[in-house]
Each structure stands twice: as C-alpha cells, then as structure tokens.
C-alpha cells in the first residue's frame, strides 16, 4: 500500500490526472518511450499508429541526450507536441477540439518537473501536479475560485493493480483515485492520507480474512432476472410425441418482457447534453409525467470534468467521459453515477452501448460484462445476479439469454449447461445438483421433455 520503504524518490515515466488526462491509456506510448530511454540510456526514434482510448492517433518521436522530439496527432488535429525550453523541454497537450489541456515540464535529463492543467485560460493554470523532492509523494495545487489562490494537498502513493479484483474492491470502498503514475518503482495511484489509510485497512482485512474478493451478495426481495435458475414442475413428465411449435408473437417492446433487478437501468437514459463549464438547471421532459416538464437542480460535485451529462430522471443524472462526435458518444467511454461509481465502461456507437463493455449496479458491483448491440446485451457475455449471487455465462440476443450458455450458483457450482431460448432452458442440456448430473436430455420452455433422470431431487 503506501510506499513507506523507498529510500530514493522514484523516476516518473508518466503521471495521469484523470479530470484532465482521462484514462492512463492515453499516454501509454509516451510512458513506454520515456521508460526505455531512462532505463537503458539509449537514443531511439519511431512512429506509431494506434487506437488509444477510442481515438485513432499517429505518433512520431525522437529521444536522446538532452532532447526529446514528440508529436501526437489524430487526423489533422495536433494533440501533443514538445518544445525546447531553458530548463529542458515541455509537452503541450490539447483536446480533440483544439483546447489546451496541460503543459508538462521535463529537465534536460528527462526528469519530470511538474505539469500544469488548464480550463480555458492558458495564462493561469487551474491545477498543478509536481513531485516532492527527495520523496515518493506528490503535491496537487488547485485554484480556489473564491480566493483565486492555489491550495495544496499532499498525495501518498498506493499500490495500483489495474484490472484485478483487489483494485476493484479498493476503488469501491475508498473511491477511485484521481491521480495515477508509472514510475521506476512500479504502477501507483496517488491519494489523500485518509484514502490511503482506508486502502491500507482494506488490504489488512483481506490478509486477515475479514474481507474477501468474492462478492458478497446481500439477499433482497427482488424480481428474478432472466437467466436465474427456475425449478421444474414435478412429477417428471413422460416423453411426448414431438409437435411443431407455433411461432411466438413478437412483443412490441421485448425489454419490457424481461424481468430486471431494480438497480439495473440499461435503457433509462432519457436526455443528454454537453457538460457545461458551470452548473446549470436541467429541464427534463420525460414520458409518463403527464407531459409536464420536470426540472432538476441537483448537480453532484465532481472532481472529474465530464464530456456529457446523461439525465436518468428528474432527480438523477450521470456524467460521461469519453469521445463525442456531433453530440453523440462514440468509441471508448465511461459513464459515472452520482455516487462516483462507474455505471458503464466500454464501447459506444451513436450514443448507445455497442461493442464490448461492462455494466454495474448502483452499488458498484458488476452486473454484466460482454457484448452489446444498440443498448442491449447481444452476443457473448457474463451476467451476475445481485439477488442470489448466481452467474450466467453464454450467448445473449436482444437482452435475453438465447443460444448456448451455462448457469452457476453463488458458490460457483454448475447448475445447468446447454441451450437457452428467451431466457429459458430450451433444447439439449444437462442439469446438475451438487456436482452430479440430475437430468440430461431435451428441455422445452424450462421443463423436461425427453431424456434421462439420473438422481432424484
């Protein structure tokens, strides 16, 4: 957790202040180039064409003793460029709209000195990040809009194991850090003292067994979601001659036919707008409100500057961070709930979840990870029930399990594997109980049709 045992200050390859820099992936190549040179001392040059954080970019660079030439573009838009300075050089970063985001300063020895962040006025930065000399800590200076003076806070380094269950638990309990860094000592997030202590306490609970990485699913009286296991009618039905099935009538709104948990709001977005620089009132006209305009004055305080605001209801709105083209969310992005937890992170197409992405419950627990199509779960995916801890892994169509898939209970024991149709077991499959085969054969609308019953329930 907090690095208390480092005698020497680390070398910073890359520092990310999320409200301005976004995802660490944005500067992954810059961090790699600096790491290679500072580690080996060998000059190098190269060109890259990559998709970083949903944006196609081209990069040209040349690094050597006392100099660094760096240019990063998206199409004809210049996103980053290095300039020589008396102390060494700097790297200016701009947004896709051409607005100045930050200026990072480096010495002639390529050591990071500080980064200034801007919101419109390039003459006076909104915030500064800089290392504490001889220490592994950082200082964050932020402009107080009332006094127009900078106020500083000290940030402590904490372990950062991106993409792990441990990191997800830490972020859920202590909050998602705003500052990340790639250093000679490893990857770290930087937090206030209270947050660092909270993370340390969670790590201690993990070591003692008081806390577990296995999700704790609280029992609540909720409706079952589509993939949950449904008990079969008894007694075991005798095989019936096969008859053609009538074609089911197509419902007008298929999502309304699917039972959903109360905190799963996949299609509740009713309005969105570009995120303004200052808080404003939002007039929200929603169906079912007698045609009257509902006005919400609630705007949560956010450290991170969003690209769009997504209105969920008259009282609730989310923030979106990511690429926007012609007012629509496109490519990789993240939508954040009012409690600071991620609502969805993944691919967007024309303002809808489309591609691969992860969706979360309001509690911050994972709900679904997999493929999406036009805001609906479509393709291969994994869903987690907050009702009973069950898990479904398989194919989805129009938000419903359809095709091959498997269901597991909260302990990870296999319940059923086989074919599904409209959220029910349908086709060839095998049902299990305590690791033993209960029935194998044909299912029709979640009931036994023909096959073999191996053990009694």
Secondary structure, 3 states (H helix, E strand, C coil): CCCCCCCCCCCEEEEEEHHHHCCHHHHHHHHHHHHHHHHHCCCEEEEEEEEECCEEEEEEEEEECCEEEEEEEECCEEEEEEEECCCEEEEEEECCCCCEEEEEEEECCCCEEEEEECCCCCCCCCEEEEECCCCCCEEEEEEECCCCEEEEEEEEEEECCCCCHHHHHHHHHHCCCCEEEEECCEEEEEECHHHHHHHHHHHHHHHHCCCCCCCCCCCCCCCCCCCCCCCCCCCCCCCCCCCCCCCCCCCCCHHHHCCCCCCCCCCCCCEEEECCCCCCCEEECCCCCCCCCEEECCCCCCCCCCCEEEECCCCCEEEEEEEEECCEEEEEEEEECCCCCEEEEEEEECCEEEEEEEEECCCCCEEEEEEEECCEEEEEEEEECCCCCCEEEEEEECCEEEEEEEEECCCCCEEEEEEEECCEEEEEEEEEECCEEEEEEEEECCEEEEEEECCCC
